[in-house]
Amino acid sequence: MTWITTVPLADADATLRRAIESQRALYPAEYATPVHPVAGGETSEIVASHSLIPDALYHAFATFGVLMSPDLPLSRRQHEMITTMVSETNRCKY
């Protein structure tokens, strides 16, 4: 649960919906189904926390989609290894 005001998907205007859909479209196919689905097709809390600024939401989360592109020379395993090491280095629990 976020501690800031968010805009529920049901209340999203066209700009916010477009930002959410556009960033989701960049994710590789294996990310199409969330590991921890949110009821009603809502966005995850981390995405919802950006819902007041749709352009920031798109750019922040589209970056991940582009970095995970299957067109890049790294394999999925290599991506996971890199993210694990970065998280460990940053002492991130995720």
MODELLER restraints for C-alpha pairs under 7 A, 6 or more apart:
rsr = mdl.restraints
at = mdl.atoms
rsr.add(forms.Gaussian(group=physical.xy_distance, feature=features.Distance(at['CA:1:A'], at['CA:45:A']), mean=6.22, stdev=0.5))
rsr.add(forms.Gaussian(group=physical.xy_distance, feature=features.Distance(at['CA:2:A'], at['CA:45:A']), mean=6.13, stdev=0.5))
rsr.add(forms.Gaussian(group=physical.xy_distance, feature=features.Distance(at['CA:2:A'], at['CA:49:A']), mean=6.53, stdev=0.5))
rsr.add(forms.Gaussian(group=physical.xy_distance, feature=features.Distance(at['CA:4:A'], at['CA:49:A']), mean=6.90, stdev=0.5))
rsr.add(forms.Gaussian(group=physical.xy_distance, feature=features.Distance(at['CA:6:A'], at['CA:48:A']), mean=5.79, stdev=0.5))
rsr.add(forms.Gaussian(group=physical.xy_distance, feature=features.Distance(at['CA:6:A'], at['CA:49:A']), mean=5.81, stdev=0.5))
rsr.add(forms.Gaussian(group=physical.xy_distance, feature=features.Distance(at['CA:6:A'], at['CA:51:A']), mean=5.70, stdev=0.5))
rsr.add(forms.Gaussian(group=physical.xy_distance, feature=features.Distance(at['CA:6:A'], at['CA:52:A']), mean=6.39, stdev=0.5))
rsr.add(forms.Gaussian(group=physical.xy_distance, feature=features.Distance(at['CA:7:A'], at['CA:48:A']), mean=6.88, stdev=0.5))
rsr.add(forms.Gaussian(group=physical.xy_distance, feature=features.Distance(at['CA:7:A'], at['CA:51:A']), mean=5.61, stdev=0.5))
rsr.add(forms.Gaussian(group=physical.xy_distance, feature=features.Distance(at['CA:7:A'], at['CA:52:A']), mean=6.65, stdev=0.5))
rsr.add(forms.Gaussian(group=physical.xy_distance, feature=features.Distance(at['CA:9:A'], at['CA:42:A']), mean=5.77, stdev=0.5))
rsr.add(forms.Gaussian(group=physical.xy_distance, feature=features.Distance(at['CA:15:A'], at['CA:54:A']), mean=6.69, stdev=0.5))
rsr.add(forms.Gaussian(group=physical.xy_distance, feature=features.Distance(at['CA:16:A'], at['CA:51:A']), mean=6.84, stdev=0.5))
rsr.add(forms.Gaussian(group=physical.xy_distance, feature=features.Distance(at['CA:16:A'], at['CA:54:A']), mean=5.06, stdev=0.5))
rsr.add(forms.Gaussian(group=physical.xy_distance, feature=features.Distance(at['CA:19:A'], at['CA:54:A']), mean=5.76, stdev=0.5))
rsr.add(forms.Gaussian(group=physical.xy_distance, feature=features.Distance(at['CA:19:A'], at['CA:55:A']), mean=6.75, stdev=0.5))
rsr.add(forms.Gaussian(group=physical.xy_distance, feature=features.Distance(at['CA:19:A'], at['CA:57:A']), mean=6.77, stdev=0.5))
rsr.add(forms.Gaussian(group=physical.xy_distance, feature=features.Distance(at['CA:19:A'], at['CA:58:A']), mean=5.02, stdev=0.5))
rsr.add(forms.Gaussian(group=physical.xy_distance, feature=features.Distance(at['CA:20:A'], at['CA:58:A']), mean=6.54, stdev=0.5))
rsr.add(forms.Gaussian(group=physical.xy_distance, feature=features.Distance(at['CA:23:A'], at['CA:58:A']), mean=5.47, stdev=0.5))
rsr.add(forms.Gaussian(group=physical.xy_distance, feature=features.Distance(at['CA:23:A'], at['CA:61:A']), mean=6.06, stdev=0.5))
rsr.add(forms.Gaussian(group=physical.xy_distance, feature=features.Distance(at['CA:23:A'], at['CA:62:A']), mean=4.60, stdev=0.5))
rsr.add(forms.Gaussian(group=physical.xy_distance, feature=features.Distance(at['CA:26:A'], at['CA:62:A']), mean=6.41, stdev=0.5))
rsr.add(forms.Gaussian(group=physical.xy_distance, feature=features.Distance(at['CA:26:A'], at['CA:65:A']), mean=4.78, stdev=0.5))
rsr.add(forms.Gaussian(group=physical.xy_distance, feature=features.Distance(at['CA:26:A'], at['CA:66:A']), mean=6.32, stdev=0.5))
rsr.add(forms.Gaussian(group=physical.xy_distance, feature=features.Distance(at['CA:27:A'], at['CA:65:A']), mean=4.25, stdev=0.5))
rsr.add(forms.Gaussian(group=physical.xy_distance, feature=features.Distance(at['CA:28:A'], at['CA:65:A']), mean=6.87, stdev=0.5))
rsr.add(forms.Gaussian(group=physical.xy_distance, feature=features.Distance(at['CA:28:A'], at['CA:68:A']), mean=6.69, stdev=0.5))
rsr.add(forms.Gaussian(group=physical.xy_distance, feature=features.Distance(at['CA:28:A'], at['CA:69:A']), mean=6.23, stdev=0.5))
rsr.add(forms.Gaussian(group=physical.xy_distance, feature=features.Distance(at['CA:28:A'], at['CA:70:A']), mean=6.83, stdev=0.5))
rsr.add(forms.Gaussian(group=physical.xy_distance, feature=features.Distance(at['CA:38:A'], at['CA:44:A']), mean=6.40, stdev=0.5))
rsr.add(forms.Gaussian(group=physical.xy_distance, feature=features.Distance(at['CA:47:A'], at['CA:57:A']), mean=6.76, stdev=0.5))
rsr.add(forms.Gaussian(group=physical.xy_distance, feature=features.Distance(at['CA:50:A'], at['CA:56:A']), mean=6.72, stdev=0.5))
rsr.add(forms.Gaussian(group=physical.xy_distance, feature=features.Distance(at['CA:50:A'], at['CA:57:A']), mean=5.05, stdev=0.5))
rsr.add(forms.Gaussian(group=physical.xy_distance, feature=features.Distance(at['CA:51:A'], at['CA:57:A']), mean=6.46, stdev=0.5))
rsr.add(forms.Gaussian(group=physical.xy_distance, feature=features.Distance(at['CA:87:A'], at['CA:94:A']), mean=6.82, stdev=0.5))
